[in-house]
């Protein structure tokens, strides 16, 4: 059976540990034959990512702090040095101060609001600018979002607003980069037990609610999100851009 990403080079950002959605996506990409470029934040994280990805088909492991323009510029040059076109980019980055996820949204600090927007939303724009010049054959740029972008999810607070911004950025990028045959999409994953999700107060309650109310009566499996990313990165997704693809056991269709 042919591998869906054979011969493709894919950059995956956001691996923190083996529970990260980015890790599941990198694992699926490697399974389907892609060569991987993995990014890390700081030398300590580099060692962890190298260990986590030892069984993957990794072409390079590169530093990238998306809040620093000089590191993004260096990423572009490092990708050029590989002398290969880039075919897929996975943006799986988000951050907010813990206190802004626990106190009332109206009490969000200015600095906390801007930090969440910078790391969780603007970084998609910055990464698109850094990688698009290397995507000379076109390709797929994707990000991870959540239903809290359009509906109020208790304790999601400033991150919900950041995800709304991220989704709008995705659509504008899809419009502009389409002329370069670059498709831009978002995967809206259901709640999954990742390290970042555990920072949300009463997260376990959300998981219990999904199991009771989602059409499939279960929570989302990270492998389902990863396989959707494979679809978007592969030629099977060649006509899909500017979309939010929901992988959430159907929860997005439910009302009260």
C-alpha positions as CSV (number, residue, x, y, z in Angstrom):
1,X,0.0,0.0,0.0
2,X,1.5,3.4,-1.0
3,X,2.4,5.8,1.7
4,X,0.4,9.0,1.5
5,X,3.4,11.4,2.2
6,X,6.2,9.5,0.5
7,X,8.8,12.0,-0.7
8,X,7.4,15.0,1.2
9,X,9.2,17.1,3.7
10,X,7.1,18.3,6.6
11,X,7.9,20.8,9.4
12,X,6.1,20.1,12.8
13,X,6.2,22.6,15.6
14,X,4.9,22.3,19.1
15,X,6.0,18.9,20.3
16,X,6.3,19.1,24.1
17,X,5.9,15.4,25.1
18,X,4.4,12.2,23.8
19,X,0.9,13.4,24.7
20,X,1.2,16.5,22.4
21,X,-1.0,16.5,19.4
22,X,2.1,17.6,17.5
23,X,3.8,14.4,18.5
24,X,0.9,12.3,17.3
25,X,0.9,14.2,14.0
26,X,4.7,13.8,13.6
27,X,4.3,10.1,14.3
28,X,1.6,9.7,11.6
29,X,3.6,11.8,9.1
30,X,6.6,9.6,9.6
31,X,4.4,6.4,9.3
32,X,3.2,7.8,5.9
33,X,6.7,8.3,4.6
34,X,7.4,12.0,5.2
35,X,10.8,13.3,6.2
36,X,10.4,15.6,9.2
37,X,11.8,18.9,10.4
38,X,11.0,19.3,14.1
39,X,11.4,22.6,15.9
40,X,12.2,23.2,19.6
41,X,12.4,25.9,22.1
42,X,15.6,25.9,24.1
43,X,18.3,23.2,24.5
44,X,16.5,21.4,27.2
45,X,13.5,20.8,24.9
46,X,15.8,19.8,22.0
47,X,17.1,16.9,24.0
48,X,13.6,15.8,24.8
49,X,12.4,16.0,21.2
50,X,15.4,14.2,19.9
51,X,14.6,11.3,22.3
52,X,10.9,11.3,21.5
53,X,11.5,11.3,17.7
54,X,14.3,8.7,17.6
55,X,12.1,6.3,15.7
56,X,10.8,8.9,13.2
57,X,12.3,9.8,9.8
58,X,13.9,13.1,11.0
59,X,15.8,15.3,8.5
60,X,16.6,18.1,10.9
61,X,15.8,19.4,14.4
62,X,15.9,23.2,14.5
63,X,15.5,25.9,17.1
64,X,12.5,28.2,16.7
65,X,11.2,30.7,19.3
66,X,8.2,32.1,17.4
67,X,8.3,35.3,19.6
68,X,11.8,36.2,18.2
69,X,12.0,37.4,14.6
70,X,15.7,36.5,14.4
71,X,15.0,32.9,15.1
72,X,12.3,32.8,12.5
73,X,14.7,34.3,10.0
74,X,17.3,31.7,11.0
75,X,14.7,28.9,10.5
76,X,14.1,30.1,6.9
77,X,17.9,29.9,6.2
78,X,18.2,26.5,7.9
79,X,15.4,25.1,5.7
80,X,17.0,26.5,2.6
81,X,20.2,24.7,3.6
82,X,18.4,21.4,3.3
83,X,18.1,22.0,-0.4
84,X,14.7,20.5,-0.6
85,X,11.3,22.0,-1.0
86,X,9.0,22.0,2.0
87,X,5.6,20.5,1.5
88,X,3.8,20.7,4.8
89,X,3.9,22.8,8.0
90,X,2.1,22.0,11.2
91,X,1.6,24.9,13.6
92,X,0.6,23.4,17.0
93,X,1.6,26.3,19.3
94,X,-0.5,28.0,22.0
95,X,0.2,29.7,25.4
96,X,-1.5,31.7,28.0
97,X,-0.7,32.6,31.5
98,X,-2.3,30.2,33.9
99,X,-3.8,33.0,36.0
100,X,-5.6,34.2,32.8
101,X,-7.2,30.8,32.5
102,X,-8.5,30.7,36.0
103,X,-9.8,34.1,36.9
104,X,-12.8,35.8,35.2
105,X,-12.1,36.9,31.6
106,X,-12.9,40.5,32.4
107,X,-9.8,40.5,34.7
108,X,-7.4,39.4,31.9
109,X,-4.3,41.6,32.1
110,X,-3.2,43.6,29.0
111,X,0.1,41.8,29.0
112,X,-1.6,38.4,29.4
113,X,-3.9,39.1,26.5
114,X,-1.1,40.2,24.2
115,X,1.0,37.2,25.2
116,X,-1.8,34.8,24.3
117,X,-2.3,36.5,20.9
118,X,1.4,36.6,20.1
119,X,2.2,33.0,20.8
120,X,-1.2,31.4,19.9
121,X,-2.3,33.5,16.9
122,X,0.4,35.8,15.4
123,X,2.9,33.0,15.4
124,X,0.9,31.3,12.6
125,X,1.4,34.4,10.4
126,X,5.1,34.6,11.4
127,X,5.6,30.9,10.6
128,X,3.8,31.2,7.3
129,X,6.2,34.1,6.4
130,X,9.2,32.0,7.4
131,X,8.2,28.8,5.6
132,X,6.3,29.9,2.5
133,X,9.5,30.8,0.5
134,X,10.7,27.2,0.9
135,X,7.3,25.7,-0.3
136,X,8.3,26.2,-3.9
137,X,6.1,23.3,-5.0
138,X,3.1,24.5,-3.0
139,X,1.8,22.4,-0.1
140,X,-0.2,22.5,3.1
141,X,0.0,24.7,6.2
142,X,-2.2,23.7,9.1
143,X,-2.9,24.8,12.6
144,X,-4.8,23.4,15.6
145,X,-7.8,25.2,17.1
146,X,-10.7,24.5,19.4
147,X,-14.5,25.1,19.6
148,X,-13.8,27.7,22.3
149,X,-13.0,30.1,19.5
150,X,-16.7,30.6,18.7
151,X,-18.5,29.4,21.8
152,X,-18.0,30.2,25.4
153,X,-16.2,27.4,27.2
154,X,-15.9,27.9,30.9
155,X,-12.3,28.7,32.0
156,X,-11.0,28.8,28.4
157,X,-11.1,32.6,28.6
158,X,-8.3,34.4,26.9
159,X,-7.3,31.3,24.9
160,X,-10.8,31.3,23.3
161,X,-10.2,34.8,22.0
162,X,-6.7,33.9,20.8
163,X,-8.1,30.9,18.9
164,X,-10.7,33.1,17.2
165,X,-7.9,35.4,16.1
166,X,-6.0,32.3,14.9
167,X,-8.9,31.1,12.8
168,X,-9.3,34.5,11.1
169,X,-5.6,34.6,10.4
170,X,-5.9,31.2,8.8
171,X,-8.5,32.4,6.4
172,X,-6.5,35.5,5.4
173,X,-3.4,33.4,4.8
174,X,-5.4,30.9,2.7
175,X,-6.5,33.7,0.5
176,X,-3.1,35.2,0.0
177,X,-1.0,32.0,-0.2
178,X,-3.4,30.2,-2.6
179,X,-1.7,31.8,-5.5
180,X,1.5,30.0,-4.5
181,X,-0.5,26.7,-4.3
182,X,-0.2,26.7,-0.5
183,X,-3.3,25.5,1.2
184,X,-4.0,26.8,4.8
185,X,-6.5,25.0,7.1
186,X,-7.2,24.5,10.8
187,X,-8.1,21.3,12.6
188,X,-10.5,21.9,15.5
189,X,-9.8,19.0,17.8
190,X,-12.0,17.9,20.6
191,X,-10.7,18.1,24.2
192,X,-7.7,15.8,24.7
193,X,-5.6,15.2,27.8
194,X,-2.5,17.2,26.8
195,X,-0.2,19.2,29.1
196,X,-1.7,22.5,28.0
197,X,-5.3,21.3,28.4
198,X,-4.6,20.3,32.0
199,X,-3.9,24.0,32.7
200,X,-7.6,24.7,32.2
201,X,-9.6,24.5,35.4
202,X,-12.1,21.7,35.7
203,X,-10.9,20.1,32.4
204,X,-11.9,16.7,33.5
205,X,-15.5,17.9,33.7
206,X,-15.3,18.9,30.0
207,X,-14.2,15.4,29.1
208,X,-17.1,13.9,31.1
209,X,-19.6,16.1,29.3
210,X,-18.3,15.2,25.9
211,X,-18.7,11.5,26.6
212,X,-22.3,12.1,27.6
213,X,-23.4,14.5,24.9
214,X,-21.2,14.2,21.7
215,X,-22.9,12.2,18.9
216,X,-20.2,9.5,19.1
217,X,-20.5,9.4,22.9
218,X,-16.8,9.5,23.4
219,X,-13.8,11.8,23.5
220,X,-11.4,12.5,20.7
221,X,-8.4,10.2,20.0
222,X,-5.2,12.0,19.2
223,X,-4.7,9.5,16.3
224,X,-7.9,10.8,14.7
225,X,-6.4,14.3,14.7
226,X,-3.1,13.0,13.3
227,X,-4.8,11.1,10.5
228,X,-6.8,14.3,9.5
229,X,-3.5,16.1,9.4
230,X,-2.1,13.4,7.1
231,X,-5.1,14.0,4.8
232,X,-4.6,17.7,4.7
233,X,-0.9,17.3,4.0
234,X,-1.4,14.7,1.3
235,X,-2.6,15.0,-2.3
236,X,-6.0,13.8,-1.1
237,X,-6.5,17.2,0.5
238,X,-5.4,19.2,-2.6
239,X,-8.7,21.0,-3.0
240,X,-9.2,21.9,0.7
241,X,-8.1,25.4,1.9
242,X,-9.5,28.1,4.2
243,X,-11.4,25.4,6.2
244,X,-11.8,24.4,9.8
245,X,-12.0,20.6,9.9
246,X,-13.7,19.4,13.1
247,X,-12.3,16.2,14.7
248,X,-14.3,16.2,17.9
249,X,-16.7,13.2,17.9
250,X,-19.4,15.6,16.5
251,X,-19.6,17.9,19.5
252,X,-19.6,21.0,17.4
253,X,-23.2,20.2,16.1
254,X,-24.7,20.1,19.5
255,X,-26.8,22.8,21.1
256,X,-28.0,23.0,24.7
